[in-house]
Amino acid sequence: MSKTVAFLFSLVILMQSFNFDLEDISKLQALMDHAEYHQEMYGDNFFDFISEHYGDKMLEHQNKHREHQELPFKDSEHMCSHMNTNFLSPPTTFEIAYVEFTEIPCNFQYKEFFTTFEKASVFQPPKHA
């Protein structure tokens, strides 16, 4: 079951990477009908049809039929391009400077006025056994 779910999720991700919409999938019948029309009227095979509508000859053949607007994958958002931008950080160098050790004489004297080492008589061990 988990392999099936993983396979279905991978298919969904693959379809999203092709930028297919549900609207484009519903227009596939119009694509097939228009391809049959080109085969009957002009004798084009399917690869010539794809070249005329989506490939090199698209600009020449664009305004000949009104059915071209109903074909799938003609949205402008499918033709978008993305520009990659590289962010380079300037080189960072760290220099470790050697500082010679100088010994400072100890002049710190502190006497604690209160100590917790001496316990109160309540907490002393018994003196008589």
N, CA, C and O atoms as a GROMACS GRO file, in nm:
protein
  516
    1MET      N    1   0.083  -0.120   0.000
    1MET     CA    2   0.000   0.000   0.000
    1MET      C    3   0.086   0.125   0.000
    1MET      O    4   0.057   0.221  -0.072
    2SER      N    5   0.194   0.125   0.080
    2SER     CA    6   0.278   0.245   0.087
    2SER      C    7   0.354   0.267  -0.043
    2SER      O    8   0.383   0.381  -0.079
    3LYS      N    9   0.388   0.158  -0.114
    3LYS     CA   10   0.455   0.173  -0.243
    3LYS      C   11   0.361   0.235  -0.345
    3LYS      O   12   0.404   0.315  -0.429
    4THR      N   13   0.234   0.199  -0.338
    4THR     CA   14   0.136   0.255  -0.430
    4THR      C   15   0.117   0.404  -0.405
    4THR      O   16   0.112   0.483  -0.499
    5VAL      N   17   0.107   0.441  -0.279
    5VAL     CA   18   0.092   0.582  -0.244
    5VAL      C   19   0.216   0.661  -0.286
    5VAL      O   20   0.204   0.772  -0.338
    6ALA      N   21   0.334   0.606  -0.264
    6ALA     CA   22   0.457   0.674  -0.304
    6ALA      C   23   0.464   0.689  -0.455
    6ALA      O   24   0.508   0.792  -0.505
    7PHE      N   25   0.420   0.587  -0.529
    7PHE     CA   26   0.418   0.595  -0.675
    7PHE      C   27   0.321   0.702  -0.723
    7PHE      O   28   0.352   0.778  -0.814
    8LEU      N   29   0.202   0.708  -0.661
    8LEU     CA   30   0.104   0.810  -0.700
    8LEU      C   31   0.155   0.951  -0.669
    8LEU      O   32   0.136   1.042  -0.749
    9PHE      N   33   0.217   0.968  -0.554
    9PHE     CA   34   0.273   1.100  -0.520
    9PHE      C   35   0.384   1.139  -0.618
    9PHE      O   36   0.396   1.255  -0.656
   10SER      N   37   0.465   1.043  -0.657
   10SER     CA   38   0.571   1.075  -0.753
   10SER      C   39   0.513   1.112  -0.889
   10SER      O   40   0.568   1.199  -0.957
   11LEU      N   41   0.404   1.048  -0.929
   11LEU     CA   42   0.338   1.087  -1.054
   11LEU      C   43   0.278   1.227  -1.045
   11LEU      O   44   0.285   1.304  -1.142
   12VAL      N   45   0.222   1.261  -0.931
   12VAL     CA   46   0.166   1.396  -0.913
   12VAL      C   47   0.277   1.501  -0.922
   12VAL      O   48   0.261   1.605  -0.986
   13ILE      N   49   0.389   1.473  -0.858
   13ILE     CA   50   0.503   1.567  -0.864
   13ILE      C   51   0.556   1.578  -1.006
   13ILE      O   52   0.592   1.687  -1.050
   14LEU      N   53   0.561   1.467  -1.079
   14LEU     CA   54   0.606   1.470  -1.217
   14LEU      C   55   0.512   1.553  -1.304
   14LEU      O   56   0.557   1.633  -1.386
   15MET      N   57   0.382   1.536  -1.287
   15MET     CA   58   0.286   1.613  -1.365
   15MET      C   59   0.294   1.761  -1.331
   15MET      O   60   0.279   1.845  -1.419
   16GLN      N   61   0.318   1.794  -1.205
   16GLN     CA   62   0.332   1.934  -1.168
   16GLN      C   63   0.458   1.995  -1.227
   16GLN      O   64   0.461   2.114  -1.257
   17SER      N   65   0.562   1.916  -1.244
   17SER     CA   66   0.684   1.970  -1.301
   17SER      C   67   0.668   2.000  -1.449
   17SER      O   68   0.740   2.084  -1.504
   18PHE      N   69   0.573   1.933  -1.517
   18PHE     CA   70   0.544   1.964  -1.656
   18PHE      C   71   0.452   2.084  -1.671
   18PHE      O   72   0.428   2.129  -1.782
   19ASN      N   73   0.402   2.137  -1.561
   19ASN     CA   74   0.313   2.253  -1.559
   19ASN      C   75   0.180   2.225  -1.627
   19ASN      O   76   0.126   2.312  -1.696
   20PHE      N   77   0.125   2.106  -1.607
   20PHE     CA   78  -0.006   2.073  -1.661
   20PHE      C   79  -0.112   2.119  -1.564
   20PHE      O   80  -0.098   2.102  -1.443
   21ASP      N   81  -0.217   2.177  -1.618
   21ASP     CA   82  -0.334   2.212  -1.538
   21ASP      C   83  -0.446   2.116  -1.572
   21ASP      O   84  -0.440   2.046  -1.673
   22LEU      N   85  -0.548   2.113  -1.489
   22LEU     CA   86  -0.665   2.032  -1.521
   22LEU      C   87  -0.734   2.085  -1.645
   22LEU      O   88  -0.793   2.008  -1.721
   23GLU      N   89  -0.728   2.213  -1.665
   23GLU     CA   90  -0.788   2.273  -1.784
   23GLU      C   91  -0.718   2.223  -1.911
   23GLU      O   92  -0.783   2.198  -2.012
   24ASP      N   93  -0.586   2.209  -1.904
   24ASP     CA   94  -0.512   2.158  -2.020
   24ASP      C   95  -0.547   2.012  -2.048
   24ASP      O   96  -0.557   1.972  -2.164
   25ILE      N   97  -0.567   1.935  -1.945
   25ILE     CA   98  -0.602   1.794  -1.964
   25ILE      C   99  -0.742   1.783  -2.026
   25ILE      O  100  -0.767   1.694  -2.106
   26SER      N  101  -0.832   1.874  -1.988
   26SER     CA  102  -0.966   1.871  -2.046
   26SER      C  103  -0.966   1.916  -2.192
   26SER      O  104  -1.059   1.885  -2.266
   27LYS      N  105  -0.862   1.988  -2.235
   27LYS     CA  106  -0.853   2.034  -2.373
   27LYS      C  107  -0.781   1.935  -2.465
   27LYS      O  108  -0.762   1.965  -2.582
   28LEU      N  109  -0.741   1.820  -2.415
   28LEU     CA  110  -0.671   1.722  -2.498
   28LEU      C  111  -0.759   1.670  -2.611
   28LEU      O  112  -0.709   1.638  -2.719
   29GLN      N  113  -0.890   1.661  -2.589
   29GLN     CA  114  -0.981   1.618  -2.696
   29GLN      C  115  -0.982   1.720  -2.809
   29GLN      O  116  -0.988   1.682  -2.926
   30ALA      N  117  -0.977   1.848  -2.776
   30ALA     CA  118  -0.971   1.952  -2.881
   30ALA      C  119  -0.840   1.940  -2.959
   30ALA      O  120  -0.838   1.965  -3.079
   31LEU      N  121  -0.732   1.903  -2.892
   31LEU     CA  122  -0.604   1.882  -2.960
   31LEU      C  123  -0.613   1.767  -3.059
   31LEU      O  124  -0.566   1.778  -3.172
   32MET      N  125  -0.675   1.656  -3.018
   32MET     CA  126  -0.688   1.541  -3.107
   32MET      C  127  -0.781   1.571  -3.224
   32MET      O  128  -0.754   1.530  -3.337
   33ASP      N  129  -0.890   1.643  -3.198
   33ASP     CA  130  -0.982   1.680  -3.307
   33ASP      C  131  -0.913   1.771  -3.408
   33ASP      O  132  -0.931   1.754  -3.528
   34HIS      N  133  -0.837   1.867  -3.361
   34HIS     CA  134  -0.768   1.960  -3.451
   34HIS      C  135  -0.657   1.888  -3.528
   34HIS      O  136  -0.630   1.922  -3.643
   35ALA      N  137  -0.594   1.789  -3.466
   35ALA     CA  138  -0.492   1.710  -3.536
   35ALA      C  139  -0.556   1.628  -3.648
   35ALA      O  140  -0.499   1.614  -3.756
   36GLU      N  141  -0.676   1.572  -3.621
   36GLU     CA  142  -0.747   1.499  -3.727
   36GLU      C  143  -0.788   1.592  -3.840
   36GLU      O  144  -0.784   1.554  -3.957
   37TYR      N  145  -0.830   1.713  -3.804
   37TYR     CA  146  -0.866   1.812  -3.906
   37TYR      C  147  -0.747   1.843  -3.995
   37TYR      O  148  -0.762   1.850  -4.117
   38HIS      N  149  -0.630   1.861  -3.938
   38HIS     CA  150  -0.510   1.889  -4.017
   38HIS      C  151  -0.472   1.769  -4.103
   38HIS      O  152  -0.421   1.786  -4.214
   39GLN      N  153  -0.495   1.649  -4.054
   39GLN     CA  154  -0.462   1.530  -4.132
   39GLN      C  155  -0.555   1.518  -4.253
   39GLN      O  156  -0.511   1.484  -4.363
   40GLU      N  157  -0.685   1.547  -4.233
   40GLU     CA  158  -0.781   1.537  -4.343
   40GLU      C  159  -0.764   1.649  -4.445
   40GLU      O  160  -0.769   1.625  -4.565
   41MET      N  161  -0.744   1.772  -4.396
   41MET     CA  162  -0.741   1.887  -4.486
   41MET      C  163  -0.604   1.908  -4.551
   41MET      O  164  -0.597   1.938  -4.670
   42TYR      N  165  -0.497   1.892  -4.476
   42TYR     CA  166  -0.364   1.925  -4.526
   42TYR      C  167  -0.273   1.803  -4.542
   42TYR      O  168  -0.165   1.815  -4.601
   43GLY      N  169  -0.313   1.688  -4.493
   43GLY     CA  170  -0.231   1.568  -4.502
   43GLY      C  171  -0.113   1.568  -4.407
   43GLY      O  172  -0.014   1.499  -4.431
   44ASP      N  173  -0.122   1.646  -4.298
   44ASP     CA  174  -0.012   1.653  -4.200
   44ASP      C  175  -0.015   1.532  -4.108
   44ASP      O  176  -0.121   1.485  -4.067
   45ASN      N  177   0.102   1.482  -4.076
   45ASN     CA  178   0.108   1.380  -3.971
   45ASN      C  179   0.112   1.450  -3.836
   45ASN      O  180   0.113   1.573  -3.829
   46PHE      N  181   0.114   1.372  -3.728
   46PHE     CA  182   0.103   1.431  -3.594
   46PHE      C  183   0.225   1.516  -3.560
   46PHE      O  184   0.212   1.618  -3.491
   47PHE      N  185   0.343   1.476  -3.606
   47PHE     CA  186   0.464   1.553  -3.576
   47PHE      C  187   0.466   1.687  -3.649
   47PHE      O  188   0.514   1.787  -3.595
   48ASP      N  189   0.414   1.690  -3.772
   48ASP     CA  190   0.402   1.818  -3.843
   48ASP      C  191   0.301   1.909  -3.773
   48ASP      O  192   0.321   2.030  -3.762
   49PHE      N  193   0.193   1.848  -3.726
   49PHE     CA  194   0.092   1.924  -3.653
   49PHE      C  195   0.150   1.987  -3.526
   49PHE      O  196   0.126   2.104  -3.497
   50ILE      N  197   0.228   1.909  -3.451
   50ILE     CA  198   0.290   1.961  -3.329
   50ILE      C  199   0.390   2.072  -3.363
   50ILE      O  200   0.398   2.171  -3.292
   51SER      N  201   0.464   2.055  -3.471
   51SER     CA  202   0.561   2.157  -3.513
   51SER      C  203   0.491   2.285  -3.553
   51SER      O  204   0.542   2.394  -3.525
   52GLU      N  205   0.375   2.275  -3.620
   52GLU     CA  206   0.302   2.395  -3.662
   52GLU      C  207   0.236   2.468  -3.545
   52GLU      O  208   0.221   2.590  -3.550
   53HIS      N  209   0.198   2.396  -3.442
   53HIS     CA  210   0.123   2.459  -3.334
   53HIS      C  211   0.206   2.487  -3.209
   53HIS      O  212   0.171   2.575  -3.130
   54TYR      N  213   0.314   2.414  -3.191
   54TYR     CA  214   0.396   2.432  -3.070
   54TYR      C  215   0.544   2.447  -3.099
   54TYR      O  216   0.620   2.473  -3.006
   55GLY      N  217   0.586   2.433  -3.222
   55GLY     CA  218   0.729   2.430  -3.251
   55GLY      C  219   0.776   2.545  -3.338
   55GLY      O  220   0.739   2.660  -3.316
   56ASP      N  221   0.860   2.512  -3.436
   56ASP     CA  222   0.927   2.612  -3.519
   56ASP      C  223   0.831   2.690  -3.608
   56ASP      O  224   0.853   2.809  -3.632
   57LYS      N  225   0.728   2.626  -3.657
   57LYS     CA  226   0.637   2.691  -3.752
   57LYS      C  227   0.518   2.758  -3.684
   57LYS      O  228   0.420   2.793  -3.751
   58MET      N  229   0.524   2.777  -3.554
   58MET     CA  230   0.410   2.829  -3.480
   58MET      C  231   0.376   2.972  -3.520
   58MET      O  232   0.259   3.006  -3.531
   59LEU      N  233   0.477   3.057  -3.542
   59LEU     CA  234   0.450   3.197  -3.576
   59LEU      C  235   0.385   3.210  -3.713
   59LEU      O  236   0.302   3.299  -3.733
   60GLU      N  237   0.420   3.124  -3.808
   60GLU     CA  238   0.362   3.128  -3.942
   60GLU      C  239   0.217   3.080  -3.941
   60GLU      O  240   0.134   3.131  -4.016
   61HIS      N  241   0.187   2.983  -3.858
   61HIS     CA  242   0.058   2.915  -3.861
   61HIS      C  243  -0.036   2.964  -3.751
   61HIS      O  244  -0.146   2.909  -3.736
   62GLN      N  245   0.002   3.063  -3.675
   62GLN     CA  246  -0.070   3.100  -3.553
   62GLN      C  247  -0.212   3.153  -3.580
   62GLN      O  248  -0.304   3.118  -3.506
   63ASN      N  249  -0.232   3.234  -3.681
   63ASN     CA  250  -0.361   3.301  -3.700
   63ASN      C  251  -0.446   3.240  -3.811
   63ASN      O  252  -0.537   3.307  -3.859
   64LYS      N  253  -0.420   3.118  -3.853
   64LYS     CA  254  -0.495   3.059  -3.964
   64LYS      C  255  -0.628   2.999  -3.921
   64LYS      O  256  -0.721   2.994  -4.002
   65HIS      N  257  -0.642   2.953  -3.797
   65HIS     CA  258  -0.766   2.890  -3.750
   65HIS      C  259  -0.807   2.954  -3.619
   65HIS      O  260  -0.725   3.002  -3.541
   66ARG      N  261  -0.940   2.954  -3.596
   66ARG     CA  262  -0.988   3.007  -3.469
   66ARG      C  263  -0.979   2.904  -3.357
   66ARG      O  264  -0.990   2.939  -3.240
   67GLU      N  265  -0.958   2.778  -3.392
   67GLU     CA  266  -0.951   2.670  -3.292
   67GLU      C  267  -0.819   2.673  -3.214
   67GLU      O  268  -0.804   2.599  -3.117
   68HIS      N  269  -0.725   2.755  -3.256
   68HIS     CA  270  -0.594   2.756  -3.190
   68HIS      C  271  -0.603   2.804  -3.045
   68HIS      O  272  -0.521   2.764  -2.962
   69GLN      N  273  -0.700   2.887  -3.013
   69GLN     CA  274  -0.714   2.934  -2.876
   69GLN      C  275  -0.766   2.825  -2.784
   69GLN      O  276  -0.747   2.831  -2.662
   70GLU      N  277  -0.832   2.724  -2.842
   70GLU     CA  278  -0.889   2.616  -2.761
   70GLU      C  279  -0.790   2.502  -2.737
   70GLU      O  280  -0.822   2.406  -2.667
   71LEU      N  281  -0.671   2.511  -2.795
   71LEU     CA  282  -0.573   2.404  -2.778
   71LEU      C  283  -0.508   2.413  -2.640
   71LEU      O  284  -0.493   2.522  -2.585
   72PRO      N  285  -0.469   2.298  -2.584
   72PRO     CA  286  -0.404   2.300  -2.452
   72PRO      C  287  -0.260   2.352  -2.460
   72PRO      O  288  -0.201   2.358  -2.568
   73PHE      N  289  -0.208   2.389  -2.346
   73PHE     CA  290  -0.069   2.433  -2.329
   73PHE      C  291  -0.039   2.561  -2.406
   73PHE      O  292   0.076   2.585  -2.444
   74LYS      N  293  -0.140   2.644  -2.428
   74LYS     CA  294  -0.120   2.771  -2.496
   74LYS      C  295  -0.121   2.889  -2.398
   74LYS      O  296  -0.119   3.004  -2.441
   75ASP      N  297  -0.125   2.862  -2.271
   75ASP     CA  298  -0.126   2.969  -2.172
   75ASP      C  299   0.010   3.035  -2.168
   75ASP      O  300   0.112   2.972  -2.194
   76SER      N  301   0.010   3.162  -2.134
   76SER     CA  302   0.137   3.235  -2.127
   76SER      C  303   0.220   3.193  -2.008
   76SER      O  304   0.342   3.209  -2.009
   77GLU      N  305   0.158   3.140  -1.904
   77GLU     CA  306   0.236   3.100  -1.787
   77GLU      C  307   0.319   2.976  -1.810
   77GLU      O  308   0.409   2.945  -1.732
   78HIS      N  309   0.290   2.904  -1.920
   78HIS     CA  310   0.374   2.790  -1.955
   78HIS      C  311   0.503   2.833  -2.023
   78HIS      O  312   0.598   2.756  -2.035
   79MET      N  313   0.504   2.957  -2.069
   79MET     CA  314   0.620   3.006  -2.142
   79MET      C  315   0.712   3.092  -2.055
   79MET      O  316   0.801   3.159  -2.106
   80CYS      N  317   0.690   3.091  -1.925
   80CYS     CA  318   0.770   3.176  -1.838
   80CYS      C  319   0.911   3.121  -1.824
   80CYS      O  320   0.935   3.000  -1.831
   81SER      N  321   1.001   3.210  -1.804
   81SER     CA  322   1.139   3.168  -1.783
   81SER      C  323   1.185   3.221  -1.647
   81SER      O  324   1.139   3.325  -1.601
   82HIS      N  325   1.273   3.151  -1.588
   82HIS     CA  326   1.324   3.188  -1.457
   82HIS      C  327   1.471   3.224  -1.470
   82HIS      O  328   1.546   3.157  -1.540
   83MET      N  329   1.510   3.328  -1.403
   83MET     CA  330   1.649   3.368  -1.407
   83MET      C  331   1.715   3.327  -1.277
   83MET      O  332   1.666   3.357  -1.168
   84ASN      N  333   1.824   3.259  -1.289
   84ASN     CA  334   1.899   3.217  -1.171
   84ASN      C  335   1.993   3.329  -1.128
   84ASN      O  336   2.060   3.391  -1.211
   85THR      N  337   1.996   3.353  -1.002
   85THR     CA  338   2.083   3.457  -0.948
   85THR      C  339   2.178   3.391  -0.849
   85THR      O  340   2.137   3.319  -0.759
   86ASN      N  341   2.304   3.418  -0.868
   86ASN     CA  342   2.405   3.363  -0.778
   86ASN      C  343   2.442   3.470  -0.675
   86ASN      O  344   2.472   3.584  -0.709
   87PHE      N  345   2.438   3.430  -0.552
   87PHE     CA  346   2.478   3.519  -0.444
   87PHE      C  347   2.616   3.474  -0.397
   87PHE      O  348   2.632   3.365  -0.341
   88LEU      N  349   2.713   3.558  -0.419
   88LEU     CA  350   2.849   3.525  -0.379
   88LEU      C  351   2.888   3.611  -0.261
   88LEU      O  352   2.871   3.733  -0.264
   89SER      N  353   2.939   3.549  -0.160
   89SER     CA  354   2.985   3.625  -0.044
   89SER      C  355   3.132   3.662  -0.065
   89SER      O  356   3.208   3.585  -0.125
   90PRO      N  357   3.171   3.777  -0.017
   90PRO     CA  358   3.311   3.814  -0.032
   90PRO      C  359   3.400   3.720   0.048
   90PRO      O  360   3.358   3.666   0.151
   91PRO      N  361   3.522   3.699   0.003
   91PRO     CA  362   3.608   3.606   0.077
   91PRO      C  363   3.639   3.659   0.216
   91PRO      O  364   3.668   3.777   0.235
   92THR      N  365   3.632   3.571   0.310
   92THR     CA  366   3.657   3.606   0.450
   92THR      C  367   3.786   3.540   0.492
   92THR      O  368   3.802   3.418   0.482
   93THR      N  369   3.878   3.622   0.541
   93THR     CA  370   4.004   3.566   0.589
   93THR      C  371   4.019   3.600   0.736
   93THR      O  372   3.987   3.711   0.780
   94PHE      N  373   4.067   3.506   0.810
   94PHE     CA  374   4.091   3.524   0.951
   94PHE      C  375   4.241   3.517   0.976
   94PHE      O  376   4.307   3.422   0.935
   95GLU      N  377   4.293   3.617   1.042
   95GLU     CA  378   4.434   3.617   1.076
   95GLU      C  379   4.446   3.605   1.228
   95GLU      O  380   4.384   3.679   1.303
   96ILE      N  381   4.526   3.512   1.268
   96ILE     CA  382   4.548   3.491   1.411
   96ILE      C  383   4.679   3.560   1.447
   96ILE      O  384   4.787   3.521   1.402
   97ALA      N  385   4.667   3.662   1.528
   97ALA     CA  386   4.786   3.735   1.569
   97ALA      C  387   4.843   3.672   1.696
   97ALA      O  388   4.769   3.641   1.790
   98TYR      N  389   4.972   3.652   1.697
   98TYR     CA  390   5.038   3.593   1.812
   98TYR      C  391   5.070   3.703   1.913
   98TYR      O  392   5.140   3.799   1.882
   99VAL      N  393   5.016   3.687   2.032
   99VAL     CA  394   5.043   3.783   2.139
   99VAL      C  395   5.126   3.710   2.244
   99VAL      O  396   5.088   3.603   2.292
  100GLU      N  397   5.238   3.766   2.278
  100GLU     CA  398   5.327   3.702   2.374
  100GLU      C  399   5.265   3.709   2.513
  100GLU      O  400   5.208   3.811   2.552
  101PHE      N  401   5.277   3.600   2.587
  101PHE     CA  402   5.218   3.590   2.719
  101PHE      C  403   5.302   3.669   2.819
  101PHE      O  404   5.424   3.652   2.828
  102THR      N  405   5.234   3.753   2.894
  102THR     CA  406   5.303   3.825   3.002
  102THR      C  407   5.235   3.785   3.132
  102THR      O  408   5.113   3.788   3.144
  103GLU      N  409   5.316   3.747   3.228
  103GLU     CA  410   5.263   3.701   3.355
  103GLU      C  411   5.234   3.820   3.446
  103GLU      O  412   5.317   3.908   3.466
  104ILE      N  413   5.113   3.820   3.498
  104ILE     CA  414   5.070   3.928   3.588
  104ILE      C  415   5.078   3.874   3.730
  104ILE      O  416   5.025   3.767   3.757
  105PRO      N  417   5.144   3.946   3.821
  105PRO     CA  418   5.152   3.897   3.959
  105PRO      C  419   5.014   3.897   4.024
  105PRO      O  420   4.930   3.983   3.996
  106CYS      N  421   4.992   3.800   4.108
  106CYS     CA  422   4.862   3.786   4.173
  106CYS      C  423   4.853   3.886   4.288
  106CYS      O  424   4.927   3.877   4.386
  107ASN      N  425   4.764   3.980   4.276
  107ASN     CA  426   4.744   4.077   4.384
  107ASN      C  427   4.599   4.076   4.431
  107ASN      O  428   4.548   4.178   4.477
  108PHE      N  429   4.534   3.964   4.419
  108PHE     CA  430   4.395   3.953   4.457
  108PHE      C  431   4.385   3.881   4.591
  108PHE      O  432   4.431   3.768   4.605
  109GLN      N  433   4.325   3.946   4.687
  109GLN     CA  434   4.302   3.883   4.817
  109GLN      C  435   4.159   3.911   4.858
  109GLN      O  436   4.114   4.025   4.863
  110TYR      N  437   4.092   3.806   4.888
  110TYR     CA  438   3.951   3.818   4.925
  110TYR      C  439   3.927   3.729   5.045
  110TYR      O  440   3.962   3.611   5.043
  111LYS      N  441   3.868   3.784   5.148
  111LYS     CA  442   3.835   3.706   5.266
  111LYS      C  443   3.684   3.707   5.280
  111LYS      O  444   3.620   3.812   5.284
  112GLU      N  445   3.630   3.588   5.289
  112GLU     CA  446   3.485   3.575   5.299
  112GLU      C  447   3.445   3.592   5.446
  112GLU      O  448   3.501   3.527   5.534
  113PHE      N  449   3.349   3.678   5.468
  113PHE     CA  450   3.305   3.703   5.605
  113PHE      C  451   3.210   3.595   5.655
  113PHE      O  452   3.201   3.574   5.776
  114PHE      N  453   3.143   3.529   5.570
  114PHE     CA  454   3.047   3.427   5.609
  114PHE      C  455   3.082   3.299   5.535
  114PHE      O  456   3.106   3.302   5.414
  115THR      N  457   3.085   3.188   5.606
  115THR     CA  458   3.116   3.061   5.542
  115THR      C  459   3.008   2.960   5.575
  115THR      O  460   2.947   2.965   5.682
  116THR      N  461   2.986   2.869   5.483
  116THR     CA  462   2.885   2.766   5.506
  116THR      C  463   2.949   2.635   5.550
  116THR      O  464   2.880   2.534   5.563
  117PHE      N  465   3.081   2.635   5.573
  117PHE     CA  466   3.147   2.514   5.618
  117PHE      C  467   3.116   2.484   5.763
  117PHE      O  468   3.117   2.368   5.804
  118GLU      N  469   3.089   2.585   5.840
  118GLU     CA  470   3.057   2.562   5.981
  118GLU      C  471   2.907   2.543   5.992
  118GLU      O  472   2.829   2.632   5.957
  119LYS      N  473   2.867   2.428   6.041
  119LYS     CA  474   2.726   2.397   6.050
  119LYS      C  475   2.671   2.440   6.184
  119LYS      O  476   2.742   2.446   6.284
  120ALA      N  477   2.545   2.470   6.184
  120ALA     CA  478   2.480   2.508   6.311
  120ALA      C  479   2.470   2.385   6.400
  120ALA      O  480   2.477   2.272   6.351
  121SER      N  481   2.454   2.406   6.531
  121SER     CA  482   2.456   2.296   6.626
  121SER      C  483   2.339   2.200   6.606
  121SER      O  484   2.346   2.086   6.652
  122VAL      N  485   2.234   2.241   6.541
  122VAL     CA  486   2.119   2.153   6.519
  122VAL      C  487   2.157   2.042   6.423
  122VAL      O  488   2.109   1.930   6.439
  123PHE      N  489   2.240   2.069   6.325
  123PHE     CA  490   2.274   1.973   6.223
  123PHE      C  491   2.406   1.899   6.252
  123PHE      O  492   2.459   1.836   6.161
  124GLN      N  493   2.459   1.904   6.373
  124GLN     CA  494   2.580   1.834   6.410
  124GLN      C  495   2.548   1.689   6.442
  124GLN      O  496   2.438   1.659   6.489
  125PRO      N  497   2.644   1.598   6.417
  125PRO     CA  498   2.620   1.458   6.454
  125PRO      C  499   2.613   1.444   6.606
  125PRO      O  500   2.662   1.531   6.679
  126PRO      N  501   2.554   1.337   6.655
  126PRO     CA  502   2.546   1.320   6.801
  126PRO      C  503   2.684   1.309   6.862
  126PRO      O  504   2.772   1.243   6.807
  127LYS      N  505   2.704   1.375   6.978
  127LYS     CA  506   2.834   1.377   7.043
  127LYS      C  507   2.845   1.268   7.148
  127LYS      O  508   2.956   1.227   7.180
  128HIS      N  509   2.736   1.221   7.203
  128HIS     CA  510   2.739   1.114   7.306
  128HIS      C  511   2.665   0.994   7.250
  128HIS      O  512   2.554   1.004   7.199
  129ALA      N  513   2.729   0.879   7.262
  129ALA     CA  514   2.665   0.760   7.212
  129ALA      C  515   2.621   0.668   7.323
  129ALA      O  516   2.565   0.562   7.297
   0.00000   0.00000   0.00000
